[in-house]
Amino acid sequence: MDFNIDEELKKLPAKPGVYIMHDRHDTIIYVGKAVVLKNRVRQYFQKGYKRSPKIEHMVSQIERFEYIVTDSELEALVLESNLIKEHRPKYNTMLKDDKAYPYIRVTVQEDFPRVMVARSRKKDGARYFGPYTNATAVRDIIELLRKLYSIRSCSRVLPRDIGKDRPCLYHHIGQCGAPCQGYISKEQYRENVQKLISFLKGRVEDEIAELTEKMMKASEDMRFEEAARYRDLIESIKELREKQKITGTDGDDRDIIAIAMDHPSAASDPELGFVRNAVIQVFFVRGGKLIGREHFFLTADDTDDPREVVRAFISQYYASTPMIPKELMLETDIPDRELLEQWLTSRRGSKVTIRIPQKGLKEKLVEMARENADIVLNRDRERLRREEMRTLGAVREIRDLLGIPCADRMESYDISNISGADSVGSMIVYEKGKPKRSDYRKFRIKWVEGPNDYASMEEVLTRRYTRAKEGDPSFARLPDVILMDGGKGQVHAAEHVLHELGFNIPVAGMVKDDFHRTRGLYFHDRELPIKRDSEGFKLLTRVQDEVHRFAIEYHRLLRSKGQVHSVLDDIEGIGPARRKALLRTFKTTEAIRDASVEELLHAPSMNEAAAENVYRFFHPDRRE
């Protein structure tokens, strides 16, 4: 499609919305929001307008843009966040971590509530506590709560299933009141649940006092095992309490956010994606207590303002987390603060405030978060640099070795079979040096008989690129380069298929030595050596190992399915239902073989024609 940027700029509306930039592969490379689309998008293409090197590089790659008009800037903010999360554009400031934190869920909507781990917060009538940053600690808390309050862990529907089955082991070891047997009334059980909820809210002193009294009484009555159990529960509660640090007396929920960034001079060169390391540290305060902390890595431009990075983090992180606190505390003010407050308020359902504390305990907490962010950044800077060279640096080495403009997206193929049986093909995808498993594809060879790897590879590539040509969205993304698991023959087979289908994609072969190890790349009818200690070589070996693994895994799956194939599957008119009916009735294949037609008719779903087919299959020379 012809896209005249100058003409399209004239058509931009003077309304709020989101703009989306595409490159020559039609890949989304940037998403932004605008109060006035007409003014904001034009700035990218105005000569003399001062832009950062990253934006200059991005603009040079724009082949077309599109936009979505919204009714307000707030709607544009929400849409921008959703599109960035979905498409992860190359030139946006990106949150690398996409973590889901566990909650404690109490099913108060049930007659006999349960307590369990939940990975998301839903509007289902249950009570949620958290999020917690330590999943192990959450499981420990739940185990303690079940012991402490005799809360059931089963999934029985109560009171419907009361008395239908024996009490479980947890009742016999004193960790469940067995409401499934009616051993505890609904009122008493609900009272225990209310104590549990009070505990989760942080009111543990009364519980410690009550347990201490019970421990002393049991000890006086010489019930020492019971006293020891109370003692252990008290110690568990105290240990849990010590892990929580009091941060205030107001009892509010808040997140404390601070950022640490590399100095601009530490940023990578443009070819490695303008990466400047940034770390966001978040302290989670719930009910006035610091329940945990977490750090997040982001990518940023060498000219990015830390305030802009914090704004991007807030819009991306709080778009996916179900727990929006009443307050966010930051080091400095950020762009679109009022807009973000509106959006967070709409997500939470009640007022959310973004504050910048200037003195007192709250200011010290923000400073502590900043110090922790600095520590994480300094600790992990070298690891991040190595990871960058291992992925983006390796991609650049391969690109330069082949002399092609881009190698960000690589596809690799392999064939697996045993003497031609169950022959399969695999396709794997690497993007920016990392496997993209959602784009992996499997092919069961249909057109080729016997162990012919070249013909099988031609079939796989023909099917894959025919689907792309037909517009199949699951095959729409094309690679920058194809890596074949082999040399000249495999490369020429791939090039033939691509030429026939009208695709111009570079194809290189991963050539192996006598020890089946990669030694170089076959490209344009010559072998290109590559240093064995280079990151590019290491990436090629990872690709080669992964494509082998994926093909062999699929082949093993098909073989295992073939091994459970029943002889009954080869009989005309006998499908899965009749096969099961026959085996249930006669128990063994030998008994089915020895049965007469009349006896076979006793099996459910069998009719006379099917019984005749079974009998003739086992007795081809006889007729009943």
N, C-alpha and C positions, 0 to 999 in steps of 0.2 A: 504494500500500500504506500503510495506517495504521500509524504507528510511534509508540507512546507511550513517550517517553524515560524517564519516571519508572518505568513498569512494567518496561522493559527493564533499567534499572539494578539492579533487585532480582534479576534473573536472572544477573548477572555472576558467574563462578566465582572462587574464591580460588586461582587458579593463574597461572603465568607465561604470557605470550602477547603478541600484537600487537593493537592496536586501530586501527580505520580509520574516520575521520570523513567523512561525505558531506554535501553541500549540497543545496539544493532541486532542482538539475539532476542529482542523483545523481553529481556529480563528487567524486572523492576529494580532500579539501582538507588532510588531515593524517593522518600515520601515526606511531604511537609504540609503544614496547615497555614492558612492565610486569613487575615481579617478581610482583605480585599484581594481576591485572586489576580485581578488584572494588574495590580501594582507589584505584587510579590513575585509572580512568575516572570514578569518582564525584566526584573532586576538581574536574573541569571544571564540574560543574553545582551545586556546593555554594555557597549564598549566603554572602557574607562571606569566601570564600576569596580570598586575595590573588593576583591574576594580572596579567600584563603587558597593555598595551593590545592587542598583537597577539593574544594568546590570548582576551581579552574579545571582540574583533571576530570571531575564528574561532568561538567558542562561539555567538555570535548567529546564525551562518549554518548551524549543524549541524541537519540535518533527521533524520538517523538515524546510527547507528553500528553497526559489526559488529566481531567479534573472532575471532581464531584462537588457540586454546589450543596451547601447545607443552610439551614435556617439561622444558625447562630455560630459564634466562635466556639461555644462550648460543644456543640455537636461536632464541629471540625476537630476539636481536641480528642474526643472519644474515637472518631473514625480514624484519625491519624494513628492513635495508639493501637487500634485493632489491626490496621493494615501493616504497621511495622512488625507487630508480633507474628502475623501470618506470613509475610514475605521476607522478613529479615534483610532489608536492602543493604547493599554493600556500603553505601556512604552515610547511612544514619548512625548516630551514636547508639551502640547496641549493648543491651544487658546480656552478658554471656551466660549467667546462671538463670535457670528457669526452674526453681525448686518449689516443691509442694510440701508444706509443713504440716505435721500431724496435729490433730485436735483430739480432745477427749469428748466423746459424744455420750450423753445420758438421754436415753429414750423415754423422756417423761410423758410422751403421748401414749405410751403403753400402760396397761393396767398394772403390770409388774415390770418396771423399767430395768434396762440393762445398761452397762457401761462398757464402752469399746473405743478403739482407735478409729478415727475418720480422717481421710486425706483431703476432704473438701467440706465446706460448710453449706448445707442446703436448708431450704425453707420447708422442713418436714415436721415441725413441731417439737423437735428434740432440743435439748440445751447443749451448747457447745462451749468448751473452754480451751483457750489457747489463742494463736498457734504456739506450739513448742518447737524449739530448734533441735531437740535431741529425741529421736524416735525411741531409743533404748530407755531413756528416762520416762517417757510416756508409758511404755509397757510396764515398767516397774511401778509407776504410780497406779495403773489400773489393777495390777496384781495385788497391791497393798489395799486398794479400796475394796476389792472383792473379799479379801480376807477380813478386813475391818468391819464391813457392814453386811456380810453374808449376802452379797448380790449375785444373782444367777448369771451364768455365762452362756447358757444354752439358747437355741433359737426356737424353742417350743412356743406355740401360740397359746398364751394363757389369758383367761381361765379356761378356754375351750379344751385344752389337752390335760387338765388336772386329773391325775389318777390313771392316765392311760398307759403309763410306763413306769418302770422302777426309778427311784432317785439315782442320780449319777454319783460318780466317785467324789465330786467336790462336796456333796452333802456328808458323805461318810467321813471325810477328813476335816469336817467342821468349817468349810469355806462357803457353804451355800445353805440358806434356810429352807430349801426344798419347797418353794411355792408350788411346784409341779405336783406335789402330793397333798397340798393344803395344810402343810405343817406350820405355816406362818400365815397370818391373816393379811389381807390386802392393806389394811390400815397400818399394821406394824411394819410391813414391808415398805410402804410409802414413807413412813417415819424414818426408816433407815436411809432411804434415798435422799430425803431432805438433809439428813446429817452429812451424807456424801457430798451433796451440792455445797453445803456450808463449808466443808473441808476444802473443796476446790476453789472457793472464794477466798481462802486464806485464813479462815477462822479455826485455828487448830489448837489453841490453848485450852478451850473447854474439853476437847477430845482427849488431850494429854492428861488433864486432871481426872477425867472419868475413867480412863484406862488405868491410871496409877492407882485409883481407889479400888478398882476391880483386881488389880495385881496384888495389892496388899491383902485384900480379903481372901483371895485364893491361897496366898501364902500362909495366912493365919489358919486356914482350914486344912493346911497340908496338901493342897491340890497343886503340887509344885510344877507339873507339866503345864497346867493351865496358866499358872503365874508366869512361867517362862515364855509362854506364847504372848501374853500381854506385854511382857518386858520387850520382846522382839518387835512388837508392833510400835511401842513407844519409841524405840531406837530408830525404826524406819521413818516415823513421822518427823523426829528431830533432825535426822539426816536430810530429809527432803526440805525441811524448813530452812536449814543452813545454806542450802543451795540458792535460796532466794534472798536477794539483797533489797532492803527497804530503800526506796528512792524518793519517797514523799509520803505525806500524810493525807493527801486529798483522795487517794484511792482511784484515780483516773487511769484510763488506758491511753498510752501515748507511744509513739515511735520516735526515737532520737536518731537523727541522720547526720553523718559527716562524711566528707570526701577527702581523699589524698590522691594527688596526680603527679606523674613524672614531670620534671621540668621540660618545657617545650623542646629544648635541644636534645632530649633523650628520645624523641619520637622517631619512628622508622622512616625510611625513604618512601616516596610515593608509590613505588612498585610493590611494596609490601603492605600497602593499604593504609598509609598514614597512621599507623597504630601508635597511640600514646596510652600507656597503661594508666588506668584509674581504678581505685577501689572505693566502694561505698560501704561504710560500716553502719549497721542498724542495731540499736538496742531496743528490745521489745519490753515495754513496761505494761503490766496488766494488773489492775487493782492496786496500783501504787507500788508494785514489786517488780524488780528486774528479773524476768523469768528466762531470759536468754539473749543471745546476740548472734548476728550473722554478718558475713561480709560478702560482697558481690563484686565481680570484676566486670569492667566495661571497656569498650574500645572508644577512643576519642581522637580527634584531630589535634595536630600540634598547635593549632591556634584556638582550640575550643576553650571557652570560658568555663571554669568549674561550676558556675551557677547554672549554665545551660545544661551541663552534664547531669547535675542534680535534678533539674526539671525533667530531663528525659528519663532518668531513673524512676522518678515518682510516677510519671504517666505510664511507664511500661510495667513496673512492679505492681502497683495498686490496681492495674486493670485486670490482673489475674488472681490476686490473693483475695479470699473472701472476707478476711478480717481487716476492716478499716477502723483504726483507732480514732478516738475523739480529737486527738491533737498530734501534729507533727512538729518536732522541734529541730530547727536547722541552724547552721553557723551564720549564714548570711541570707539576705533576701534573694529571691529568684524571679526570673521573668514569668509572667502569667500566674502570679501567686493567687490573685483573687479568682481567676478562672479555674485553677486547680482546686481551690477550696469549694467552689460551686460543684465541680464534678465529683469530688470526694464526698461531699455532703449528699449528693444525689445517690451515690453508690451505697453509702452507709445508711441513709434514711433519717439521719439526724445531723446536726451541725458539726462540721469538722473545721478546725482552725489550724493554720500554719503559723508558728511563732518563731521569733528569733530572740531568745533570751539574752539579756545584757549583763545580768549579775545574779549572784546567789547560787543555790544548789543546781538549778536547771542549767545555768550557763556552764557550771563545772562538769555536768554530765555530757553536754555537747562537746566540751573540750576533751573529755575522756574518750568519747567516741572518735574524735579526730586523731588522738594519739594512737588508738588501736588501729585505725585505718592506715596511719603511717607505718606502724609496725608490720602489718600484713603486706603492704606494698614493698617495703624494704626486704622483707623475708622472701617474697615470691618474685621479685623483679627478674632475677636471673633465670628462674624456672619459666617465667612467661617469655623471656627472650629466647630460651632454648626451644620452647614450644612453637614460637613464631618461625624460627629457622627450620624446625622439623617439618612444618606444614607449608606456610607461604614461601619460605626460602627455598624449600625443595621443589615446589611448583615452578618457581622462577628458574632454577637450575635446569629443569627438564625443558622448559620453554626455550631458554637460550640455547641449549644443546641442539634442539630440533630446528631452531630458527623460525618459530611460528609466533604470531602476535599474542596469543593467549593460551594458557593451559589450565585455567581455573577448574574446568569441569572435564574429568576424564572418565571414559567408559572402557571396561576391559571384559573380555569374553573367554570362556573355556568350555571344553566338551569333556564329558565323563561317561564311560561305559565299561562293561566287561565283555570282551569278545562281541561287541555290538549289541548286547542285550541291555534293555532299558536305557538307551542312549539319551542323555540330557545335555542341555546347554545352560550356561549361567551368564548373567550380565550384572556387573557391579558398577557402582558409580562413586567416584571420589570428587569432592568439591573443596577447593582450596586446601588440598592435602589431607582431608579427613573423609572417612567413608560416610556416604549418605544412604543409609540402609533402606529408607523409605522408597528409594528409586531403584533398588535391586529388582531384577526380574528373572524368572525361571522359564525354561522352554523344554517341553518334552518333544524329542525328535519324532516327526511324523512322516516325512517324505523319504528318508534315507534308510535303506536296509543294510545291516551289517556295520562293521567298524570302519567307517569312512569319515575321519575327522574333518577333512577339508570340505566335503559335501555337507556334513552336519553343520559346520560353521557358516557355510553359505546359506543354509536354511534358516539358521537363527538370525543372521543379520538381515536376510530378506524379510522375514516376518517382522522384526523389530522396526526397520525403516519403512516398510510398507505401511505399518500402523501409523508411523509418524507422518507419512505423506498423506494418509487419509484423514489426518487431524485428530487421531485418538489422543485425548488429553493426558492419559497415563504414559504416553510415549512422546509427548510434544517437545520436551526439552532436549535439545541436541547438544552433543559434547563439543568441546574445543579440540579434542584429540581422542583417537581411539587407540588403546594399547592392546595388541593381540598377544596371546600367550604362545609365542612361537616366532619363527623367523620369516624368511622370504615367502614360503608357500602360504602361510596364514595371512600375511600382509596383502599379497596379491589377490587372494580369495576375497578379502574384505573390500579392497579397492574396486574389484570387478562388480561386486554387488552395489556399492555406493554409486559407481558410474552409471550402471543400468537404471538406478532409481533417481538419478539426477542430484545427488548430494556431493558437495565438495568439502569433505572433512579429512584432515590429516590422519594418516594411519601409520603407527610405528609398531614394530614387533619387539617383544622382550626376549632377546636372544640368550640362550643358556649355554654354559660350558659343559664339558664331559661329566661334571659332577652335579649336573642339573641345577646349577646356580646361575643367576642372571649375570651376564658379563657386559652387556651393552644393548643399544637400541638399533634395530634395522629400520632405516628410513630413507626413502628416495633411492632405493637400490644400493645402499651402502651401509656398512655397519659403523655405528658411532660408539667409540669406547667411552666409558664413564668411570670416574674414580670410585673405587670400592668404599672409600671412607667418606664419601660425600653424602649430604642429606638427600640429594636427588636419587642416588643409587639406593639408599635405604627406603625411600618412598616407593621406588619401583618394586623392590622385594616385598614390601608390605602389600602392594597391589596384587602382585603375582601370588603370594600366599593366600590372600583373601579370596581371589577368584577361584583358586583351587578348592579352598575350604567350602565355598558356597556351592560349587558344582558337585563335590563329593557328598556333601550333606544331603542334597536333593536326590542324588543317585541312591544313597543308602535308604532314604525314605521310601523310594519306589521299590527297592529290593525287599525291604521289610514288609511292605504291603503285599508283594508277590508271594512271600513265604507263608502268609496266612490265607492264601487262595485255597478255596475248597473245591474238591472234585465235583461237587454238586453245582458249582457255578458254571460248569461246562455243559449242563443239560438244558436243552431248549425248554422254555416255559417255567424254569425254576429260578425265581428271583430271591432277593434277601428274605422276604417274608416266608415263602414256602420252604426255603432252606432251613430257617430257624424252626419252623413247625415240624419238619421231618426229623431234625436232630433232637428236638424236645420229646418227640413221640418214640423214636427208635434208639436214641442215645448215641449210637455209633454208625459210621458209614457202612460197616460190615453188616449190621442188622438191616439197614436200608437195602443193601444189595441182595440180601437173602429173602426179602419180603415179596409177597405176591402182589398183583395189582389191587386185589380186594383189601389186602392189609394196608397197602399204601394209602388207600382212600380214607382210612381212619384218621389220618393226620389232618389237622385243621387247614382250611383253605385249599385243600387238594381237590381237583376234579378228575374226571376219568381220563381226559387227554393228558394232563400233567402226570398222572400215575403211570399211564402207558409209556410216556417219554422216559420216566425214571427207570421203569422195568427194562425197556429196550436198550437203554444206555448201558446197563450192567449185563444184559443178556442179549447181545446183538444177533446171536444165531438161534434164539428161541422165541416163540410167540405163545402168549398165554391163551 
